[in-house]
Structures are given as C-alpha cells and as structure tokens.
Amino acid sequence: MSALEELAANVESAFQLRCLCNFPNRCPFATRPWLIHLYRIAQEAIQNAVKHGKAKTIRIELKELARCIELRVEDDGVGFPRKPRREAAWACTTWRRAPA
C-alpha cells in the first residue's frame, strides 16, 4: 500500500467518507523528496475538502504526463463562492503593505 493509499484509508475511517485513489502508473522519476511534497499537498487538499468543502467523496489521482507529475485531488464538496468578497478592501490592504 502506498503512502497516499494509506492516507486515503485513514481519511475514510476518521471522517466517514469515501476517499478513492487512482494511480494508473508509477512515476519512475519521482524521487523521495518530491513524493514527500506531493503527499503533503494531497494531505492539505484533503483537509480543506473535509473542513471547508464538507465533501462526502474525495478522489486522489497521481500520474506521469510527459516527464511531469500530475496530482489531482477532487471532491464533491460545496466549492468556492462564485463572487469574491470585499475585493476592494483586499486591494487596499495589499497596497498598504507593499512599501514594507
């Protein structure tokens, strides 16, 4: 069992949801440091899907595409709001911080 499959199994038991894995092929050029980064990215995406998205099903896919690694984490949660909130306030805050 890969680390991502183990993560999926742990998420299923801890949060009572489905966490599906799809790894069509091994990524031969993925070295250990890259794999650790991918694991942490997947872990954060899953946490966000559970905590903020209220997901009931999460899908993790890891595959190699022309010497690139694609990690995809999809869920059936509520998603992001379509309309940005207080866009002008954010721009002003960013502008004020810029000189620092």
N, C-alpha and C positions, 0 to 999 in steps of 0.2 A: 504494500500500500504506500503510495507516495504521500509526501507531507500535505499536499493540497487535498488529497482524498481523505486523509485523517482529519484535517481541519473541517472539511465538509461533514464528516460523520459526527464530529464534536458539536458543530453548529446545529445539526439536526436534533441531536439529543438534548442540547441545552435550551433551545428556543422552540422546540416542537414545530419545525417547518421542514420543507424539503430543500435539500441542497444537492444539486446534481453536478457531476463532473463529466467533462468530455475532453479527453486528451488523445486526439487521433494519431499522433505520432510523437516520438521522443524528440527533444530538442538537443541534438548532439553537441552543438557549440555553446550551449548554456553552461557556464561554469558555476561553481558553488556560490560565489558572491552574487551573481545575477539571480540565481534561484532563491537566495535569501531575500533579495529585494522584491522579487515577484511574489513571494509568499507574504511579505509584509503588506504589499499593495493590495493583494487579494483579501487579506485579513481586515484591512481598513475599509475596503469597499463592502465587504460582508457586514461589518459592524454598522456602517452607515445605512445599508439596506434594511437591517433589522431595527435599528434605533430610530432613524428618521423616516424611512420609507414604509415601515410596517409591512415588509414583504412576507409572503407566505411560501414563495418558491424562489430559490436563487440558483442560477446556473453559472458554473465556472468552466471556462474553456481556455486551454493553453495549446497553442500550435505554432509551428515554424512556418514563416512565409518568406521565401527568398532571402535567407540569411537574416531575418528579423524574427523576433518573438512577439506573438500577439497574446496578450492576456485579456480575456473578456469576462467581466462579471455582470450578469444581467439579473434583474429581479422583476417581480410583478407588483412592486410597491406603488405608493402614491405619486412618486416623481417630484420634480421641482415645480414651483409655482411658475406659471406662464408669464406673469407680469412682474418685472423687477420692482422691489420695494425701495422707495426713497432713493432713487438713483442720483438725484441732485445732491443729496446730503452726503452720499458716499464720495462723489467727485470733489466736493468741498473739503472733506476730511483728508482725502488723498493729497490735494493741492496744498493744504496747510502743513502736512507732514513732509512734503518734498524738500524744503530747504534744510531740514535737519539732517 
